[in-house]
């Protein structure tokens, strides 16, 4: 939350009011105060981003015993003619009744959809078999024409039959896809009769996929990274947050704070095959996994504890109580150190990853968030000071400090460039890690938080905590490529290349 106090002592105001110069001075002073107030943001991680001036995501209400259905609109020809239209209703049908998925009418321009896919509707529905989808459309027009195109009716209902019955069970999360063939929808008279087809979600690939956890929906969305389209979703109860993928064993490890557990999903069957329960006083807040996928290190920020878990056996190896509130952790494998940032003591604590014995401490700037190890250095995102600082891990001494955007949260190394998500200034900074000279800044709409990347496709993904989706950045040009619409808060990200 950004806070500013524009109060001025009464005596000073009376003195300044005596001259025109004083009026100018007062105005300038207030502008300076306003700027400084905007330089510091509070709130962190998934727990309360400042979205007071941003579009609000729908507040979904989960139906007890039911599941989720999300509807995405795909354009068969993303480069086709620009069509404007308004979706007025989206309803799933059973034999007995209809269930509305759309919260409010949605105005759409086909050209504004950068990658050819758009989220249009979602809701929780009772467990049942669903066979049809009805979409209400009105005010269809084509760019360059002065009025709406000729249609049989200005208000149209498009009825689509699913290829097979969709069986929604308790805890499920399904994605359905409507493909609109725009060219075939325009007749010789210039009228529009929407040519649409319905498809169920696909089986995810075991490569070129991005997994995105959305805790408020108990859902993990699966995105194909060649097109940056959602292709599937999984229901995972317990509010899934941080993820880790083991490509060799085809397993996805999911931290679920609501169950105080790490749930293990088989990527071939998409089934939960294990639940590793973790003893916490409150609930787990963050998870990082060793590069060999043998161990997970889990933090409980409110309960001030750190736990190490052997993933194959599901055994808790060590558990220690901390004297601080842990925010973020990273395993520095080559140094045989586990680094943990402390939001309340402005320090990074170092632990032996096997025994969890404390082996050092680094005093850092205010409100340390994300951490990243590179060579023998540790980079720290010092959120309240708008800095990224490099520390020597051999001496625990501060090296360089670099001003970045407001409230830096996460760090990512890709293509020998260090990327920083600046939550407070809606941007991603990139620089060369060995020099810490800012190379540039990518400005976004929203609040970037979690970062992930692909090697094969050369994308940088920045989860947006306000807009509810993913910014896709080209790591070669360092320019924004597109936006993946999810209409839900993305937490942990994990990629299979």
C-alpha positions in Angstrom: 0.0 0.0 0.0 1.4 3.4 -0.9 0.9 6.0 1.8 1.7 9.7 1.8 1.3 12.3 4.5 0.8 15.7 3.0 0.1 17.5 6.3 2.3 20.6 6.8 2.8 22.3 10.2 0.5 25.2 10.7 3.1 27.8 11.5 5.2 27.0 8.4 2.1 27.3 6.2 1.3 30.7 7.6 4.8 32.0 6.9 4.9 30.6 3.4 1.6 32.1 2.5 2.9 35.6 2.8 4.6 35.7 -0.6 4.1 34.3 -4.1 7.4 32.7 -3.9 6.1 30.8 -0.9 3.2 29.5 -2.9 5.5 28.1 -5.5 7.7 26.6 -2.8 4.7 24.9 -1.2 3.5 23.4 -4.5 7.0 22.1 -5.4 7.4 20.7 -1.9 4.1 18.8 -2.2 5.1 17.4 -5.5 8.4 16.1 -4.0 6.5 14.5 -1.2 4.2 12.8 -3.6 7.1 11.4 -5.6 8.9 10.2 -2.5 5.7 8.5 -1.2 5.5 6.6 -4.5 9.0 5.3 -4.2 8.2 2.9 -1.4 5.6 0.1 -1.4 4.8 -2.4 1.1 3.1 -5.8 0.9 4.9 -8.8 -0.4 4.7 -12.1 -2.2 1.2 -13.4 -2.6 -0.2 -11.7 0.5 -1.6 -8.3 -0.5 -0.3 -6.5 -3.5 -1.5 -2.9 -3.8 -4.2 -3.1 -6.4 -6.3 -0.2 -5.3 -6.0 1.6 -8.7 -5.9 -1.6 -10.9 -8.7 -3.6 -12.4 -10.1 -6.0 -9.8 -10.2 -9.7 -10.6 -13.5 -11.5 -10.0 -14.1 -12.9 -6.5 -15.0 -16.4 -7.3 -17.2 -18.5 -4.9 -16.4 -22.2 -4.9 -19.3 -24.5 -4.8 -18.9 -27.2 -2.1 -18.4 -30.6 -3.7 -18.0 -29.1 -7.2 -15.2 -28.2 -9.6 -14.1 -25.4 -11.9 -14.7 -24.8 -15.6 -12.7 -22.1 -17.5 -13.5 -21.1 -21.1 -10.9 -19.8 -23.5 -11.5 -18.3 -26.9 -9.0 -19.2 -29.6 -8.8 -17.4 -33.0 -8.0 -19.7 -35.8 -6.4 -16.9 -37.7 -5.0 -14.4 -35.2 -4.0 -12.1 -38.2 -7.4 -12.0 -39.8 -9.8 -9.1 -40.1 -10.4 -7.1 -36.9 -13.8 -7.9 -35.4 -15.4 -6.1 -32.5 -18.1 -7.9 -30.4 -19.5 -8.2 -27.0 -20.0 -11.5 -25.1 -23.1 -11.2 -22.9 -23.5 -14.7 -21.5 -21.6 -18.0 -21.2 -23.6 -20.9 -19.9 -22.8 -24.6 -19.4 -25.7 -27.0 -19.7 -26.6 -30.3 -18.1 -29.8 -32.2 -18.7 -31.5 -30.4 -15.9 -30.2 -26.8 -15.9 -27.8 -24.1 -17.0 -24.9 -22.7 -15.0 -23.6 -19.2 -15.8 -19.8 -18.8 -16.1 -19.7 -15.1 -17.1 -19.6 -12.4 -14.4 -20.3 -9.4 -16.6 -20.5 -8.6 -20.3 -17.1 -8.7 -22.1 -16.1 -6.4 -25.0 -13.5 -7.9 -27.3 -11.4 -6.8 -30.2 -9.8 -9.7 -32.1 -6.7 -7.6 -32.9 -6.1 -6.8 -29.3 -5.4 -10.4 -28.5 -1.6 -10.6 -29.0 -1.2 -14.4 -29.1 -4.6 -15.4 -30.5 -6.1 -16.7 -27.2 -8.3 -14.9 -24.7 -9.8 -16.0 -21.4 -13.6 -15.3 -21.4 -15.3 -17.0 -18.5 -15.0 -19.2 -15.4 -17.0 -20.3 -12.5 -17.4 -23.1 -10.0 -20.1 -25.6 -11.0 -21.7 -28.5 -9.2 -20.4 -32.0 -9.9 -22.3 -33.3 -12.9 -22.1 -34.2 -16.6 -22.0 -31.3 -19.0 -22.7 -31.5 -22.7 -23.3 -28.1 -24.2 -22.1 -24.5 -24.1 -24.2 -21.5 -25.0 -22.5 -18.1 -25.8 -24.5 -14.9 -26.1 -23.0 -12.3 -28.6 -24.1 -8.9 -29.6 -22.8 -5.7 -31.3 -20.7 -7.4 -33.8 -18.8 -5.1 -36.1 -15.8 -5.1 -38.5 -13.1 -2.5 -38.4 -13.4 0.2 -41.1 -17.2 -0.1 -41.3 -19.4 2.7 -40.0 -22.0 0.5 -38.4 -22.7 -3.0 -37.2 -22.5 -5.7 -39.8 -25.6 -7.4 -41.1 -26.6 -10.3 -38.9 -29.8 -12.3 -38.5 -30.1 -10.7 -35.1 -28.1 -8.2 -33.3 -28.2 -10.5 -30.2 -27.0 -14.0 -31.2 -26.9 -17.2 -29.2 -24.3 -19.6 -30.4 -24.9 -23.2 -29.1 -21.9 -25.5 -29.1 -22.0 -29.2 -28.4 -19.0 -30.7 -26.6 -17.2 -33.6 -28.4 -18.1 -35.8 -25.4 -19.7 -35.3 -22.0 -17.6 -33.4 -19.5 -17.7 -35.2 -16.2 -16.9 -32.7 -13.5 -16.1 -34.3 -10.1 -15.3 -32.7 -6.7 -12.0 -30.9 -6.9 -11.7 -31.0 -10.7 -10.6 -28.0 -12.8 -11.3 -28.2 -16.5 -10.5 -25.9 -19.4 -12.6 -25.8 -22.5 -11.7 -24.1 -25.8 -13.9 -22.3 -28.3 -12.1 -21.8 -31.7 -13.5 -19.0 -33.9 -12.8 -19.2 -37.6 -13.2 -15.5 -38.4 -12.7 -15.7 -42.2 -15.5 -18.4 -42.5 -17.8 -16.3 -40.3 -18.0 -13.4 -42.8 -20.5 -14.1 -45.7 -20.7 -12.5 -49.1 -23.0 -9.8 -47.9 -20.5 -8.7 -45.2 -22.6 -10.2 -42.5 -21.2 -12.3 -39.6 -22.5 -15.7 -38.6 -19.9 -17.0 -36.1 -18.2 -20.2 -37.1 -17.1 -21.8 -33.8 -16.0 -25.2 -32.7 -15.7 -26.6 -29.2 -12.9 -28.7 -27.8 -12.0 -30.3 -24.5 -8.6 -29.8 -22.9 -5.7 -31.6 -24.4 -3.2 -34.0 -22.7 -0.2 -31.8 -21.8 3.1 -32.4 -23.6 6.1 -33.6 -21.6 8.1 -30.8 -23.2 7.6 -27.2 -24.1 5.1 -26.7 -21.3 4.7 -24.1 -18.5 2.8 -25.0 -15.3 1.2 -22.1 -13.5 -0.3 -22.4 -10.0 -3.4 -20.4 -9.2 -4.1 -20.8 -5.5 -7.5 -19.1 -5.3 -8.9 -21.6 -7.8 -7.2 -24.7 -6.5 -5.9 -25.0 -10.1 -2.7 -25.5 -12.1 -2.9 -24.2 -15.7 -0.8 -25.8 -18.4 0.5 -23.6 -21.2 2.2 -24.7 -24.4 5.3 -22.5 -24.8 5.5 -22.4 -28.6 2.2 -20.6 -28.9 1.7 -19.4 -25.3 -1.8 -20.8 -25.2 -3.4 -22.5 -22.2 -4.1 -26.1 -23.2 -5.2 -27.8 -20.0 -5.7 -27.4 -16.3 -5.5 -29.6 -13.2 -7.5 -29.4 -10.0 -5.2 -29.4 -6.9 -6.9 -28.7 -3.6 -5.2 -26.8 -0.8 -4.3 -23.6 -2.7 -1.3 -24.6 -4.8 1.6 -22.0 -4.8 5.2 -23.0 -5.5 6.1 -25.7 -8.0 9.0 -27.9 -8.9 9.3 -30.2 -11.9 11.3 -33.4 -12.1 11.5 -34.2 -15.8 13.4 -37.4 -15.4 10.8 -39.0 -13.1 7.9 -37.1 -14.8 6.7 -35.7 -11.5 5.4 -32.3 -10.4 5.9 -31.2 -6.8 3.2 -28.8 -5.6 3.3 -26.9 -2.3 -0.3 -26.7 -1.0 -0.4 -24.4 2.1 -4.1 -25.3 2.8 -3.1 -28.9 3.4 0.4 -28.2 4.8 1.7 -30.6 2.3 3.7 -31.2 -0.9 1.5 -33.0 -3.3 3.2 -35.2 -5.9 1.6 -35.4 -9.4 2.4 -37.9 -12.0 2.7 -36.0 -15.3 1.7 -38.9 -17.4 -1.6 -39.8 -15.7 -2.2 -36.3 -14.2 -3.0 -38.0 -10.9 -1.8 -37.1 -7.4 0.3 -40.1 -6.4 1.6 -38.9 -3.0 1.0 -36.3 -0.2 4.0 -35.4 1.9 2.6 -33.8 5.0 4.8 -31.3 6.8 4.5 -30.4 10.5 4.1 -26.6 10.7 2.7 -24.3 13.4 0.9 -22.3 10.8 1.3 -23.2 7.1 4.1 -23.4 4.5 4.7 -20.1 2.7 7.6 -20.9 0.2 9.4 -23.9 -1.3 12.6 -24.3 -3.2 13.9 -27.7 -4.5 17.5 -28.8 -5.0 18.6 -29.1 -8.7 18.8 -32.9 -8.5 15.1 -32.9 -7.2 16.1 -34.9 -4.2 15.3 -32.4 -1.4 12.8 -29.6 -0.9 13.3 -26.8 1.6 10.1 -25.3 2.9 9.5 -22.1 4.9 6.8 -21.2 7.3 7.0 -17.4 7.5 4.4 -16.8 10.2 5.5 -19.8 12.2 9.2 -19.0 11.8 10.4 -22.4 10.8 12.4 -24.2 8.1 12.0 -27.8 7.1 14.0 -30.1 4.7 12.2 -32.9 3.0 13.5 -35.9 1.1 11.1 -36.0 -1.9 11.5 -39.6 -3.0 10.7 -41.1 0.3 8.5 -38.3 1.5 10.4 -38.1 4.8 11.0 -34.9 6.8 14.7 -34.8 7.4 15.2 -31.8 9.6 13.0 -29.0 11.1 14.3 -26.0 12.9 12.7 -23.0 14.6 14.0 -19.6 13.4 14.3 -16.3 15.2 13.1 -14.3 12.2 10.4 -14.4 9.5 11.7 -16.2 6.5 10.6 -14.9 3.1 12.6 -16.6 0.4 15.2 -19.3 0.0 17.7 -20.5 -2.6 20.1 -23.4 -2.6 23.7 -22.4 -3.4 24.7 -25.9 -4.4 28.3 -25.2 -5.3 28.9 -23.4 -2.0 26.9 -26.1 0.0 24.8 -23.3 1.5 21.1 -22.6 1.8 20.4 -18.9 1.8 17.2 -17.6 3.5 16.1 -14.0 3.4 14.5 -12.5 6.6 12.0 -9.7 6.0 12.0 -8.5 9.6 15.7 -8.5 10.5 17.1 -7.3 7.1 19.5 -10.2 6.8 20.2 -13.3 4.8 21.0 -16.4 6.9 23.1 -19.2 5.6 22.5 -22.9 6.6 24.1 -26.2 5.9 21.6 -27.8 3.5 22.1 -31.3 5.1 22.0 -30.5 8.8 20.2 -27.1 8.7 22.9 -25.8 11.1 23.4 -22.0 10.8 26.8 -21.3 9.2 26.6 -17.5 8.7 24.7 -14.3 8.3 24.8 -11.4 5.9 23.4 -8.0 6.8 21.6 -6.6 3.8 19.3 -3.7 2.9 15.7 -3.2 4.0 13.1 -5.9 3.3 15.1 -8.5 1.3 12.9 -10.5 -1.0 14.3 -12.6 -3.9 17.7 -14.2 -3.9 20.0 -15.5 -6.7 23.4 -17.2 -6.6 25.9 -16.6 -9.4 29.5 -17.8 -9.3 30.6 -16.9 -5.8 28.1 -14.1 -5.4 24.7 -13.7 -3.9 22.3 -11.1 -5.4 19.6 -9.8 -3.1 16.4 -7.8 -4.1 16.2 -5.2 -1.4 12.6 -4.2 -1.8 12.2 -1.2 0.4 15.3 0.4 -0.9 14.7 -0.3 -4.6 18.1 -1.9 -4.9 19.7 -5.1 -6.1 22.9 -5.7 -4.2 25.7 -8.2 -4.8 27.5 -9.8 -1.9 30.7 -11.9 -1.9 29.8 -15.3 -0.5 33.4 -16.0 0.5 33.6 -12.9 2.8 29.9 -12.2 3.3 30.7 -8.6 2.4 28.7 -6.2 0.2 30.0 -5.5 -3.3 28.0 -3.3 -5.7 24.5 -1.8 -5.3 22.3 -1.0 -8.2 19.1 1.1 -8.2 16.3 -0.6 -10.1 12.6 -0.1 -10.2 10.3 0.3 -7.2 10.0 -2.7 -4.9 12.0 -5.4 -6.6 10.8 -8.8 -5.7 12.3 -11.6 -7.8 15.5 -12.3 -9.7 16.2 -14.5 -12.7 19.3 -15.3 -14.6 18.9 -16.1 -18.4 21.2 -15.6 -21.4 23.9 -14.1 -19.1 21.4 -11.4 -18.1 19.9 -10.7 -14.7 16.2 -9.9 -14.7 14.4 -8.2 -11.8 10.6 -8.0 -11.4 9.8 -4.5 -10.0 6.4 -4.9 -8.3 6.0 -1.2 -7.4 6.9 0.3 -10.8 5.3 -2.3 -13.1 8.5 -3.2 -14.9 11.2 -5.7 -15.4 14.8 -4.5 -15.2 17.6 -6.4 -17.0 21.4 -6.1 -16.6 24.7 -8.0 -16.9 25.3 -9.7 -13.5 29.0 -9.3 -13.6 28.8 -5.5 -14.1 25.4 -4.6 -12.4 25.0 -1.8 -14.9 21.3 -1.5 -16.0 21.0 -2.5 -19.6 17.3 -1.5 -19.9 13.8 -1.7 -18.4 10.7 -3.4 -19.8 7.5 -1.5 -18.8 4.4 -3.6 -18.2 0.8 -3.0 -17.3 0.2 -4.5 -13.8 2.4 -5.8 -11.0 5.1 -8.4 -12.0 6.1 -10.8 -9.3 7.2 -14.4 -10.0 9.7 -15.0 -12.9 10.4 -18.1 -15.0 12.1 -18.8 -18.3 12.4 -21.3 -21.1 15.7 -22.3 -22.8 14.2 -23.7 -26.0 11.8 -20.8 -26.7 13.9 -18.0 -25.1 10.9 -16.6 -23.3 10.9 -14.8 -19.9 7.6 -15.2 -18.0 6.5 -12.6 -15.4 3.4 -13.5 -13.4 1.2 -10.5 -12.9 -0.4 -10.2 -9.4 -3.0 -7.7 -10.5 -4.0 -8.4 -14.1 -4.2 -12.1 -13.5 -1.9 -13.6 -16.1 1.6 -13.8 -17.6 3.7 -11.2 -19.4 5.7 -13.0 -22.1 9.1 -11.3 -22.8 11.4 -12.1 -25.7 14.8 -12.6 -24.0 16.7 -11.8 -27.3 15.1 -8.4 -27.9 14.0 -7.9 -24.3 10.7 -6.7 -25.5 7.2 -7.6 -24.4 5.8 -10.2 -26.8 2.3 -11.0 -25.5 0.2 -11.6 -22.5 -1.4 -14.9 -21.4 -4.8 -14.2 -19.9 -5.8 -16.3 -16.9 -8.0 -13.9 -14.9 -6.5 -15.4 -11.7 -3.5 -14.7 -9.5 -0.5 -16.7 -10.8 1.8 -18.0 -8.0 4.5 -20.5 -8.7 5.8 -21.2 -12.3 7.6 -24.2 -13.6 8.8 -25.1 -17.1 9.6 -28.3 -19.0 11.8 -27.5 -22.0 
